[in-house]
Amino acid sequence: MLLTPQYRFFVLPLSLCVCSLALQGCGPLFNLNIKVLGEQTSLENQVLGSYATLGNELLAYSSVRGVEPDGSLRAPKETTESQKQVFAALQNRRYNSDDIQRLLIAGIVGETNQGTLEILKDPPRDFPFTREQVEQLVAEENSDRAILLNRLNTTVVSDAPNRDEEIRWVFATINQEIAPQGSPLQNRAGDWSTK
């Protein structure tokens, strides 16, 4: 039977509802994990795009020089001082990432709603880092994040009234998303929970 256009509009959603209800009764045979995502604002999309571009630029910057069709070596891509600072910050974050993840999992540091790390407690005596080492790691990480956030602020174009606050929140969300399970996270209201 062919459905007219006005009935097709109703049949598809109705069939999806019936199918999902039927699958709910199937127990462990089907394990559906449906995640509903809200619309992202233009500002969020710009921040996410700019952040992804930073990683791509680093990859291009650190890759081996290419060869021109005539066999000569291609000159390395010109970079600004600001780009060099961003690349150094990204490389330093990558270098420290294992230690930072260890601190997050232990609950010694947490991801704030401002995109920075905060020391929440002293490391236990048997922990591989002293308080001073934790402070140094957090200071380095927060310095690197400040460089990246500054770059995002200069590359994202928006006239939103709370632009800087939104960029900082999206940056914080990115860091919280990549934080390992067990990490302390601060929500937008300032409350702490464990991932």
Contact map, one row per residue, 1 for C-alpha under 8 A:
111000000000000000000000000000000000000000000000000000000000000000000000000000000000000000000000000000000000000000000000000000000000000000000000000000000000000000000000000000000000000000000000000
111100000000000000000000000000000000000000000000000000000000000000000000000000000000000000000000000000000000000000000000000000000000000000000000000000000000000000000000000000000000000000000000000
111110110000000000000000000000000000000000000000000000000000000000000000000000000000000000000000000000000000000000000000000000000000000000000000000000000000000000000000000000000000000000000000000
011111110000000000000000000000000000000000000000000000000000000000000000000000000000000000000000000000000000000000000000000000000000000000000000000000000000000000000000000000000000000000000000000
001111111000000000000000000000000000000000000000000000000000000000000000000000000000000000000000000000000000000000000000000000000000000000000000000000000000000000000000000000000000000000000000000
000111111100000000000000000000000000000000000000000000000000000000000000000000000000000000000000000000000000000000000000000000000000000000000000000000000000000000000000000000000000000000000000000
001111111110000000000000000000000000000000000000000000000000000000000000000000000000000000000000000000000000000000000000000000000000000000000000000000000000000000000000000000000000000000000000000
001111111111000000000000000000000000000000000000000000000000000000000000000000000000000000000000000000000000000000000000000000000000000000000000000000000000000000000000000000000000000000000000000
000011111111100000000000000000000000000000000000000000000000000000000000000000000000000000000000000000000000000000000000000000000000000000000000000000000000000000000000000000000000000000000000000
000001111111110000000000000000000000000000000000000000000000000000000000000000000000000000000000000000000000000000000000000000000000000000000000000000000000000000000000000000000000000000000000000
000000111111111000000000000000000000000000000000000000000000000000000000000000000000000000000000000000000000000000000000000000000000000000000000000000000000000000000000000000000000000000000000000
000000011111111100000000000000000000000000000000000000000000000000000000000000000000000000000000000000000000000000000000000000000000000000000000000000000000000000000000000000000000000000000000000
000000001111111110000000000000000000000000000000000000000000000000000000000000000000000000000000000000000000000000000000000000000000000000000000000000000000000000000000000000000000000000000000000
000000000111111111000000000000000000000000000000000000000000000000000000000000000000000000000000000000000000000000000000000000000000000000000000000000000000000000000000000000000000000000000000000
000000000011111111100000000000000000000000000000000000000000000000000000000000000000000000000000000000000000000000000000000000000000000000000000000000000000000000000000000000000000000000000000000
000000000001111111110000000000000000000000000000000000000000000000000000000000000000000000000000000000000000000000000000000000000000000000000000000000000000000000000000000000000000000000000000000
000000000000111111111000000000000000000000000000000000000000000000000000000000000000000000000000000000000000000000000000000000000000000000000000000000000000000000000000000000000000000000000000000
000000000000011111111100000000000000000000000000000000000000000000000000000000000000000000000000000000000000000000000000000000000000000000000000000000000000000000000000000000000000000000000000000
000000000000001111111110000000000000000000000000000000000000000000000000000000000000000000000000000000000000000000000000000000000000000000000000000000000000000000000000000000000000000000000000000
000000000000000111111111000000000000000000000000000000000000000000000000000000000000000000000000000000000000000000000000000000000000000000000000000000000000000000000000000000000000000000000000000
000000000000000011111111100000000000000000000000000000000000000000000000000000000000000000000000000000000000000000000000000000000000000000000000000000000000000000000000000000000000000000000000000
000000000000000001111111110000000000000000000000000000000000000000000000000000000000000000000000000000000000000000000000000000000000000000000000000000000000000000000000000000000000000000000000000
000000000000000000111111111001000000000000000000000000000000000000000000000000000000000000000000000000000000000000000000000000000000000000000000000000000000000000000000000000000000000000000000000
000000000000000000011111111000000000000000000000000000000000000000000000000000000000000000000000000000000000000000000000000000000000000000000000000000000000000000000000000000000000000000000000000
000000000000000000001111111000000000000000000000000000000000000000000000000000000000000000000000000000000000000000000000000000000000000000000000000000000000000000000000000000000000000000000000000
000000000000000000000111111111000000000000000000000000000000000000000000000000000000000000000000000000000000000000000000000000000000000000000000000000000000000000000000000000000000000000000000000
000000000000000000000011111111000000000000000000000000000000000000000000000000000000000000000000000000000000000000000000000000000000000000000000000000000000000000000000000000000000000000000000000
000000000000000000000000011111100000000000000000000000000000000000000000000000000000000000000000000000000000000000000000000000000000000000000000000000000000000000000000000000000000000000000000000
000000000000000000000000011111100000000000000000000000000000000000000000000000000000000000000000000000000000000000000000000000000000000000000000000000000000000000000000000000000000000000000000000
000000000000000000000010011111110000000000000000000000000000000000000000000000000000000000000000000000000000000000000000000000000000000000000000000000000000000000000000000000000000000000000000000
000000000000000000000000000111111000000000000000000000000000000000000000000000000000000000000000000000000000000000000000000000000000000000000000000000000000000000000000000000000000000000000000000
000000000000000000000000000001111100000000000000000000000000000000000000000000000000000000000000000000000000000000000000000000000000000000000000000000000000000000000000000000000000000000000000000
000000000000000000000000000000111110000000000000000000000000000000000000000000000000000000000000000000000000000000000000000000000000000000000000000000000000000000000000000000000000000000000000000
000000000000000000000000000000011111000000000000000000000000000000000000000000000000000000000000000000000000000000000000000000000000000000000000000000000000000000000000000000000000000000000000000
000000000000000000000000000000001111100000000000000000000000000000000000000000000000000000000000000000000000000000000000000000000000000000000000000000000000000000000000000000000000000000000000000
000000000000000000000000000000000111110000000000000000000000000000000000000000000000000000000000000000000000000000000000000000000000000000000000000000000000000000000000000000000000000000000000000
000000000000000000000000000000000011111000000000000000000000000000000000000000000000000000000000000000000000000000000000000000000000000000000000000000000000000000000000000000000000000000000000000
000000000000000000000000000000000001111100000000000000000000000000000000000000000000000000000000000000000000000000000000000000000000000000000000000000000000000000000000000000000000000000000000000
000000000000000000000000000000000000111110000000000000000000000000000000000000000000000000000000000000000000000000000000000000000000000000000000000000000000000000000000000000000000000000000000000
000000000000000000000000000000000000011111111000000000000000000000000000000000000000000000000000000000000000000000000000000000000000000000000000000000000000000000000000000000000000000000000000000
000000000000000000000000000000000000001111111000000000000000000000000000000000000000000000000000000000000000000000000000000000000000000000000000000000000000000000000000000000000000000000000000000
000000000000000000000000000000000000000111111100000000000000000000000000000000000000000000000000000000000000000000000000000000000000000000000000000000000000000000000000000000000000000000000000000
000000000000000000000000000000000000000111111110000000000000000000000000000000000000000000000000000000000000000000000000000000000000000000000000000000000001110000100110000000000000000000000000000
000000000000000000000000000000000000000111111111000000000000000000000000000000000000000000000000000000000000000000000000000000000000000000000000000000000000000000000110010000000000000000000000000
000000000000000000000000000000000000000111111111100000000000000000000000000000000000000000000000000000000000000000000000000000000000000000000000000000000000000000000000000000000000000000000000000
000000000000000000000000000000000000000001111111110000000000000000000000000000000000000000000000000000000000000000000000000000000000000000000000000000000001100000000000000000000000000000000000000
000000000000000000000000000000000000000000111111111000000000000000000000000000000000000000000000000000000000000000000000000000000000000000000000000000010001000000000010011000000000000000000000000
000000000000000000000000000000000000000000011111111100000000000000000000000000000000000000000000000000000000000000000000000000000000000000000000000000000000000000000000010000000000000000000000000
000000000000000000000000000000000000000000001111111110000000000000000000000000000000000000000000000000000000000000000000000000000000000000000000000000000000000000000000000000000000000000000000000
000000000000000000000000000000000000000000000111111111000000000000000000000000000000000000000000000000000000000000000000000000000000000000000000000000010011000000000000000000000000000000000000000
000000000000000000000000000000000000000000000011111111100000000000000000000000000000000000000000000000000000000000000000000000000000000000000000000000010000000000000000000000000000000000000000000
000000000000000000000000000000000000000000000001111111110000000000000000000000000000000000000000000000000000000000000000000000000000000000000000000000000000000000000000000000000000000000000000000
000000000000000000000000000000000000000000000000111111111000000000000000000000000000000000000000000000000000000000000000000000000000000000000000000000000000000000000000000000000000000000000000000
000000000000000000000000000000000000000000000000011111111100000000000000000000000000011000000000000000000000000000000000000000000000000000000000000000000000000000000000000000000000000000000000000
000000000000000000000000000000000000000000000000001111111110000000000000000000000000000001000000000000000000000000000000000000000000000000000000000000000000000000000000000000000000000000000000000
000000000000000000000000000000000000000000000000000111111111000000000000000000000000000000000000000000000000000000000000000000000000000000000000000000000000000000000000000000000000000000000000000
000000000000000000000000000000000000000000000000000011111111100000000000000000000000000000000000000000000000000000000000000000000000000000000000000000000000000000000000000000000000000000000000000
000000000000000000000000000000000000000000000000000001111111110000000000000000000000001001000000000000000000000000000000000000000000000000000000000000000000000000000000000000000000000000000000000
000000000000000000000000000000000000000000000000000000111111111000000000000000000000000000000000000000000000000000000000000000000000000000000000000000000000000000000000000000000000000000000000000
000000000000000000000000000000000000000000000000000000011111111000000000000000000000000000000000000000000000000000000000000000000000000000000000000000000000000000000000000000000000000000000000000
000000000000000000000000000000000000000000000000000000001111111000000000000110000000000000000000000000000000000000000000000000000000000000000000000000000000000000000000000000000000000000000000000
000000000000000000000000000000000000000000000000000000000111111100000000000000000000000000000000000000000000000000000000000000000000000000000000000000000000000000000000000000000000000000000000000
000000000000000000000000000000000000000000000000000000000011111110000000000000000000000000000000000000000000000000000000000000000000000000000000000000000000000000000000000000000000000000000000000
000000000000000000000000000000000000000000000000000000000000011111000000000000000000000000000000000000000000000000000000000000000000000000000000000000000000000000000000000000000000000000000000000
000000000000000000000000000000000000000000000000000000000000001111100000111100000000000000000000000000000000000000000000000000000000000000000000000000000000000000000000000000000000000000000000000
000000000000000000000000000000000000000000000000000000000000000111110000111000000000000000000000000000000000000000000000000000000000000000000000000000000000000000000000000000000000000000000000000
000000000000000000000000000000000000000000000000000000000000000011111111110000000000000000000000000000000000000000000000000000000000000000000000000000000000000000000000000000000000000000000000000
000000000000000000000000000000000000000000000000000000000000000001111111110000000000000000000000000000000000000000000000000000000000000000000000000000000000000000000000000000000000000000000000000
000000000000000000000000000000000000000000000000000000000000000000111111000000000000000000000000000000000000000000000000000000000000000000000000000000000000000000000000000000000000000000000000000
000000000000000000000000000000000000000000000000000000000000000000111111000000000000000000000000000000000000000000000000000000000000000000000000000000000000000000000000000000000000000000000000000
000000000000000000000000000000000000000000000000000000000000000000111111100000000000000000000000000000000000000000000000000000000000000000000000000000000000000000000000000000000000000000000000000
000000000000000000000000000000000000000000000000000000000000000000111111110000000000000000000000000000000000000000000000000000000000000000000000000000000000000000000000000000000000000000000000000
000000000000000000000000000000000000000000000000000000000000000011110011111000000000000000000000000000000000000000000000000000000000000000000000000000000000000000000000000000000000000000000000000
000000000000000000000000000000000000000000000000000000000000000011110001111100000000000000000000000000000000000000000000000000000000000000000000000000000000000000000000000000000000000000000000000
000000000000000000000000000000000000000000000000000000000000000011000000111110000000000000000000000000000000000000000000000000000000000000000000000000000000000000000000000000000000000000000000000
000000000000000000000000000000000000000000000000000000000000100010000000011111000000000000000000000000000000000000000000000000000000000000000000000000000000000000000000000000000000000000000000000
000000000000000000000000000000000000000000000000000000000000100000000000001111100000000000000000000000000000000000000000000000000000000000000000000000000000000000000000000000000000000000000000000
000000000000000000000000000000000000000000000000000000000000000000000000000111110000000000000000000000000000000000000000000000000000000000000000000000000000000000000000000000000000000000000000000
000000000000000000000000000000000000000000000000000000000000000000000000000011111011000000000000000000000000000000000000000000000000000000000000000000000000000000000000000000000000000000000000000
000000000000000000000000000000000000000000000000000000000000000000000000000001111111000000000000000000000000000000000000000000000000000000000000000000000000000000000000000000000000000000000000000
000000000000000000000000000000000000000000000000000000000000000000000000000000111111100000000000000000000000000000000000000000000000000000000000000000000000000000000000000000000000000000000000000
000000000000000000000000000000000000000000000000000000000000000000000000000000011111110000000000000000000000000000000000000000000000000000000000000000100000000000000000000000000000000000000000000
000000000000000000000000000000000000000000000000000000000000000000000000000000111111111000000000000000000000000000000000000000000000000000000000000000000000000000000000000000000000000000000000000
000000000000000000000000000000000000000000000000000000000000000000000000000000111111111100000000000000000000000000000000000000000000000000000000000000000000000000000000000000000000000000000000000
000000000000000000000000000000000000000000000000000000000000000000000000000000001111111110000000000000000000000000000000000000000000000000000000001000000000000000000000000000000000000000000000000
000000000000000000000000000000000000000000000000000001000000000000000000000000000111111111000000000000000000000000000000000000000000000000000001001100100000000000000000000000000000000000000000000
000000000000000000000000000000000000000000000000000001000100000000000000000000000011111111100000000000000000000000000000000000000000000000000000000000000000000000000000000000000000000000000000000
000000000000000000000000000000000000000000000000000000000000000000000000000000000001111111110000000000000000000000000000000000000000000000000000000000000000000000000000000000000000000000000000000
000000000000000000000000000000000000000000000000000000000000000000000000000000000000111111111000000000000000000000000000000000000000000000000001101100000000000000000000000000000000000000000000000
000000000000000000000000000000000000000000000000000000100100000000000000000000000000011111111100000000000000000000000000000000000000000000000001000000000000000000000000000000000000000000000000000
000000000000000000000000000000000000000000000000000000000000000000000000000000000000001111111110000000000000000000000000000000000000000000000000000000000000000000000000000000000000000000000000000
000000000000000000000000000000000000000000000000000000000000000000000000000000000000000111111111000000000000000000000000000000000000000000001001000000000000000000000000000000000000000000000000000
000000000000000000000000000000000000000000000000000000000000000000000000000000000000000011111111100000000000000000000000000000000000000000001001000000000000000000000000000000000000000000000000000
000000000000000000000000000000000000000000000000000000000000000000000000000000000000000001111111100000000000000000000000000000000000000000000000000000000000000000000000000000000000000000000000000
000000000000000000000000000000000000000000000000000000000000000000000000000000000000000000111111110000000000000000000000000000000000000000000000000000000000000000000000000000000000000000000000000
000000000000000000000000000000000000000000000000000000000000000000000000000000000000000000011111111100000000000000000000000000000000000010001000000000000000000000000000000000000000000000000000000
000000000000000000000000000000000000000000000000000000000000000000000000000000000000000000001111111110000000000000000000000000000000000000000000000000000000000000000000000000000000000000000000000
000000000000000000000000000000000000000000000000000000000000000000000000000000000000000000000011111111000000000000000000000000000000000000000000000000000000000000000000000000000000000000000000000
000000000000000000000000000000000000000000000000000000000000000000000000000000000000000000000001111111100000000000000000000000000000000000000000000000000000000000000000000000000000000000000000000
000000000000000000000000000000000000000000000000000000000000000000000000000000000000000000000001111111110000000000000000000000000000000011000000000000000000000000000000000000000000000000000000000
000000000000000000000000000000000000000000000000000000000000000000000000000000000000000000000000111111111000000000000000000000000000000000000000000000000000000000000000000000000011000000000000000
000000000000000000000000000000000000000000000000000000000000000000000000000000000000000000000000011111111100000000000000000000000000000000000000000000000000000000000000000000000000000000000000000
000000000000000000000000000000000000000000000000000000000000000000000000000000000000000000000000001111111111100000000000000000000000000000000000000000000000000000000000000000000000000000000000000
000000000000000000000000000000000000000000000000000000000000000000000000000000000000000000000000000111111111111000000000000000000000000000000000000000000000000000000000000000000011011100000000000
000000000000000000000000000000000000000000000000000000000000000000000000000000000000000000000000000011111111000000000000000000000000000000000000000000000000000000000000000000000001111100000000000
000000000000000000000000000000000000000000000000000000000000000000000000000000000000000000000000000001111111100000000000000000000000000000000000000000000000000000000000000000000000011000000000000
000000000000000000000000000000000000000000000000000000000000000000000000000000000000000000000000000000111111110000000001100000000000000000000000000000000000000000000000000000000000011100000000000
000000000000000000000000000000000000000000000000000000000000000000000000000000000000000000000000000000111111110000000011111000000000000000000000000000000000000000000000000000000000000000000000000
000000000000000000000000000000000000000000000000000000000000000000000000000000000000000000000000000000110111111000001111100000000000000000000000000000000000000000000000000000000000000100000000000
000000000000000000000000000000000000000000000000000000000000000000000000000000000000000000000000000000010011111100001111000000000000000000000000000000000000000000000000000000000000001111000000000
000000000000000000000000000000000000000000000000000000000000000000000000000000000000000000000000000000010000111110111100000000000000000000000000000000000000000000000000000100110010001111000000000
000000000000000000000000000000000000000000000000000000000000000000000000000000000000000000000000000000000000011111111100000000000000000000000000000000000000000000000000000100000000000011100000000
000000000000000000000000000000000000000000000000000000000000000000000000000000000000000000000000000000000000001111110000000000000000000000000000000000000000000000000000100110000000000011110100000
000000000000000000000000000000000000000000000000000000000000000000000000000000000000000000000000000000000000000111110000000000000000000000000000000000000000000000000001101100000000000000000000000
000000000000000000000000000000000000000000000000000000000000000000000000000000000000000000000000000000000000001111111000000000000000000000000000100000000000000000000001101110100000000000000000000
000000000000000000000000000000000000000000000000000000000000000000000000000000000000000000000000000000000000001111111100000000000000000000001100100000000000000000000000000100000000000000000000000
000000000000000000000000000000000000000000000000000000000000000000000000000000000000000000000000000000000000111100111110000000000000000001001100000000000000000000000000000000000000000000000000000
000000000000000000000000000000000000000000000000000000000000000000000000000000000000000000000000000000000000111100011111000000000000000001000000000000000000000000000000000000000000000000000000000
000000000000000000000000000000000000000000000000000000000000000000000000000000000000000000000000000000000001110000001111110000000000011001000000000000000000000000000000000000000000000000000000000
000000000000000000000000000000000000000000000000000000000000000000000000000000000000000000000000000000000011110000000111110000000000000000000000000000000000000000000000000000000000000000000000000
000000000000000000000000000000000000000000000000000000000000000000000000000000000000000000000000000000000011100000000011111000000000000000000000000000000000000000000000000000000000000000000000000
000000000000000000000000000000000000000000000000000000000000000000000000000000000000000000000000000000000001000000000011111100000010000000000000000000000000000000000000000000000000000000000000000
000000000000000000000000000000000000000000000000000000000000000000000000000000000000000000000000000000000001000000000000111110101110000000000000000000000000000000000000000000000000000000000000000
000000000000000000000000000000000000000000000000000000000000000000000000000000000000000000000000000000000000000000000000011111100000000000000000000000000000000000000000000000000000000000000000000
000000000000000000000000000000000000000000000000000000000000000000000000000000000000000000000000000000000000000000000000001111100100000000000000000000000000000000000000000000000000000000000000000
000000000000000000000000000000000000000000000000000000000000000000000000000000000000000000000000000000000000000000000000000111110000000000000000000000000000000000000000000000000000000000000000000
000000000000000000000000000000000000000000000000000000000000000000000000000000000000000000000000000000000000000000000000001111111100000000000000000000000000000000000000000000000000000000000000000
000000000000000000000000000000000000000000000000000000000000000000000000000000000000000000000000000000000000000000000000000001111100000000000000000000000000000000000000000000000000000000000000000
000000000000000000000000000000000000000000000000000000000000000000000000000000000000000000000000000000000000000000000000001000111111110000000000000000000000000000000000000000000000000000000000000
000000000000000000000000000000000000000000000000000000000000000000000000000000000000000000000000000000000000000000000000001010111111110000000000000000000000000000000000000000000000000000000000000
000000000000000000000000000000000000000000000000000000000000000000000000000000000000000000000000000000000000000000000000011000001111111000000000000000000000000000000000000000000000000000000000000
000000000000000000000000000000000000000000000000000000000000000000000000000000000000000000000000000000000000000000000000000000001111111100000000000000000000000000000000000000000000000000000000000
000000000000000000000000000000000000000000000000000000000000000000000000000000000000000000000000000000000000000000000000000000001111111110000000000000000000000000000000000000000000000000000000000
000000000000000000000000000000000000000000000000000000000000000000000000000000000000000000000000000000000000000000000010000000001111111111000000000000000000000000000000000000000000000000000000000
000000000000000000000000000000000000000000000000000000000000000000000000000000000000000000000000000000000000000000000010000000000011111111100000000000000000000000000000000000000000000000000000000
000000000000000000000000000000000000000000000000000000000000000000000000000000000000000000000000000000000000000000000000000000000001111111110000000000000000000000000000000000000000000000000000000
000000000000000000000000000000000000000000000000000000000000000000000000000000000000000000000001000100000000000000000000000000000000111111111000000000000000000000000000000000000000000000000000000
000000000000000000000000000000000000000000000000000000000000000000000000000000000000000000000000000100000000000000001110000000000000011111111100000000000000000000000000000000000000000000000000000
000000000000000000000000000000000000000000000000000000000000000000000000000000000000000000000000000000000000000000000000000000000000001111111110000000000000000000000000000000000000000000000000000
000000000000000000000000000000000000000000000000000000000000000000000000000000000000000000000000000000000000000000000000000000000000000111111111000000000000000000000000000000000000000000000000000
000000000000000000000000000000000000000000000000000000000000000000000000000000000000000000011001000000000000000000011000000000000000000011111111100000000000000000000000000000000000000000000000000
000000000000000000000000000000000000000000000000000000000000000000000000000000000000000000000000000000000000000000011000000000000000000001111111110000000000000000000000000000000000000000000000000
000000000000000000000000000000000000000000000000000000000000000000000000000000000000000000000000000000000000000000000000000000000000000000111111111000000000000000000000000000000000000000000000000
000000000000000000000000000000000000000000000000000000000000000000000000000000000000010011011000000000000000000000000000000000000000000000011111111100000000000000000000000000000000000000000000000
000000000000000000000000000000000000000000000000000000000000000000000000000000000000000010000000000000000000000000110000000000000000000000001111111110000000000000000000000000000000000000000000000
000000000000000000000000000000000000000000000000000000000000000000000000000000000000000000000000000000000000000000000000000000000000000000000111111111000000000000000000000000000000000000000000000
000000000000000000000000000000000000000000000000000000000000000000000000000000000000110010000000000000000000000000000000000000000000000000000011111111100000000000000000000000000000000000000000000
000000000000000000000000000000000000000000000000000000000000000000000000000000000000010010000000000000000000000000000000000000000000000000000001111111110000000000000000000000000000000000000000000
000000000000000000000000000000000000000000000000000000000000000000000000000000000000000000000000000000000000000000000000000000000000000000000000111111111000000000000001001000000000000000000000000
000000000000000000000000000000000000000000000000000000000000000000000000000000000000000000000000000000000000000000000000000000000000000000000000011111111100000000000000000000000000000000000000000
000000000000000000000000000000000000000000000000000000000000000000000000000000000100010000000000000000000000000000000000000000000000000000000000001111111110000000000000000000000000000000000000000
000000000000000000000000000000000000000000000010011000000000000000000000000000000000000000000000000000000000000000000000000000000000000000000000000111111111000000000010000000000000000000000000000
000000000000000000000000000000000000000000000000000000000000000000000000000000000000000000000000000000000000000000000000000000000000000000000000000011111111000000010010000000000000000000000000000
000000000000000000000000000000000000000000000000000000000000000000000000000000000000000000000000000000000000000000000000000000000000000000000000000001111111100000000000000000000000000000000000000
000000000000000000000000000000000000000000000000010000000000000000000000000000000000000000000000000000000000000000000000000000000000000000000000000000111111100000000000000000000000000000000000000
000000000000000000000000000000000000000000100110010000000000000000000000000000000000000000000000000000000000000000000000000000000000000000000000000000011111110000000000000000000000000000000000000
000000000000000000000000000000000000000000100100000000000000000000000000000000000000000000000000000000000000000000000000000000000000000000000000000000000111111000000000000000000000000000000000000
000000000000000000000000000000000000000000100000000000000000000000000000000000000000000000000000000000000000000000000000000000000000000000000000000000000001111100100000000000000000000000000000000
000000000000000000000000000000000000000000000000000000000000000000000000000000000000000000000000000000000000000000000000000000000000000000000000000000000000111110100000000000000000000000000000000
000000000000000000000000000000000000000000000000000000000000000000000000000000000000000000000000000000000000000000000000000000000000000000000000000000000000011111100000000000000000000000000000000
000000000000000000000000000000000000000000000000000000000000000000000000000000000000000000000000000000000000000000000000000000000000000000000000000000000000001111100000000000000000000000000000000
000000000000000000000000000000000000000000000000000000000000000000000000000000000000000000000000000000000000000000000000000000000000000000000000000000000000000111111100000000000000000000000000000
000000000000000000000000000000000000000000100000000000000000000000000000000000000000000000000000000000000000000000000000000000000000000000000000000000000000011111111110000000000000000000000000000
000000000000000000000000000000000000000000000000000000000000000000000000000000000000000000000000000000000000000000000000000000000000000000000000000000001000000001111111000000000000000000000000000
000000000000000000000000000000000000000000000000000000000000000000000000000000000000000000000000000000000000000000000000000000000000000000000000000000000000000001111111100000000000000000000000000
000000000000000000000000000000000000000000110000000000000000000000000000000000000000000000000000000000000000000000000000000000000000000000000000000000000000000001111111110000000000000000000000000
000000000000000000000000000000000000000000110010000000000000000000000000000000000000000000000000000000000000000000000000000000000000000000000000000000011000000000111111111000000000000000000000000
000000000000000000000000000000000000000000000000000000000000000000000000000000000000000000000000000000000000000001100000000000000000000000000000000010000000000000011111111100000000000000000000000
000000000000000000000000000000000000000000000000000000000000000000000000000000000000000000000000000000000000000011100000000000000000000000000000000000000000000000001111111110000000000000010000000
000000000000000000000000000000000000000000010011000000000000000000000000000000000000000000000000000000000000000000000000000000000000000000000000000000000000000000000111111111000000000000000000000
000000000000000000000000000000000000000000000010000000000000000000000000000000000000000000000000000000000000000001100000000000000000000000000000000010000000000000000011111111100000000000000000000
000000000000000000000000000000000000000000000000000000000000000000000000000000000000000000000000000000000000001111110000000000000000000000000000000000000000000000000001111111110000000000000000000
000000000000000000000000000000000000000000000000000000000000000000000000000000000000000000000000000000000000000010100000000000000000000000000000000000000000000000000000111111111000000000000000000
000000000000000000000000000000000000000000000000000000000000000000000000000000000000000000000000000000000000000000000000000000000000000000000000000000000000000000000000011111111100000000000000000
000000000000000000000000000000000000000000000000000000000000000000000000000000000000000000000000000000000000001000100000000000000000000000000000000000000000000000000000001111111110000000000000000
000000000000000000000000000000000000000000000000000000000000000000000000000000000000000000000000000000000000001000000000000000000000000000000000000000000000000000000000000111111110000010000000000
000000000000000000000000000000000000000000000000000000000000000000000000000000000000000000000000000000000000000000000000000000000000000000000000000000000000000000000000000011111110000000000000000
000000000000000000000000000000000000000000000000000000000000000000000000000000000000000000000000000000000000000000000000000000000000000000000000000000000000000000000000000001111111000000000000000
000000000000000000000000000000000000000000000000000000000000000000000000000000000000000000000000000010010000001000000000000000000000000000000000000000000000000000000000000000111111101000000000000
000000000000000000000000000000000000000000000000000000000000000000000000000000000000000000000000000010011000000000000000000000000000000000000000000000000000000000000000000000000111111000000000001
000000000000000000000000000000000000000000000000000000000000000000000000000000000000000000000000000000001000000000000000000000000000000000000000000000000000000000000000000000000011111000000000011
000000000000000000000000000000000000000000000000000000000000000000000000000000000000000000000000000000011110000000000000000000000000000000000000000000000000000000000000000000000001111100000000011
000000000000000000000000000000000000000000000000000000000000000000000000000000000000000000000000000000011110011000000000000000000000000000000000000000000000000000000000000000000011111110000000011
000000000000000000000000000000000000000000000000000000000000000000000000000000000000000000000000000000011010111000000000000000000000000000000000000000000000000000000000000000000000011111000001111
000000000000000000000000000000000000000000000000000000000000000000000000000000000000000000000000000000000000011110000000000000000000000000000000000000000000000000000000000000010000001111100001111
000000000000000000000000000000000000000000000000000000000000000000000000000000000000000000000000000000000000011110000000000000000000000000000000000000000000000000000000000000000000000111111111100
000000000000000000000000000000000000000000000000000000000000000000000000000000000000000000000000000000000000000110000000000000000000000000000000000000000000000000000000000000000000000011111111100
000000000000000000000000000000000000000000000000000000000000000000000000000000000000000000000000000000000000000010000000000000000000000000000000000000000000000000000000100000000000000001111110000
000000000000000000000000000000000000000000000000000000000000000000000000000000000000000000000000000000000000000000000000000000000000000000000000000000000000000000000000000000000000000001111110000
000000000000000000000000000000000000000000000000000000000000000000000000000000000000000000000000000000000000000010000000000000000000000000000000000000000000000000000000000000000000000001111111000
000000000000000000000000000000000000000000000000000000000000000000000000000000000000000000000000000000000000000000000000000000000000000000000000000000000000000000000000000000000000000001111111100
000000000000000000000000000000000000000000000000000000000000000000000000000000000000000000000000000000000000000000000000000000000000000000000000000000000000000000000000000000000000000111100111110
000000000000000000000000000000000000000000000000000000000000000000000000000000000000000000000000000000000000000000000000000000000000000000000000000000000000000000000000000000000000000111100011111
000000000000000000000000000000000000000000000000000000000000000000000000000000000000000000000000000000000000000000000000000000000000000000000000000000000000000000000000000000000000111110000001111
000000000000000000000000000000000000000000000000000000000000000000000000000000000000000000000000000000000000000000000000000000000000000000000000000000000000000000000000000000000001111110000000111
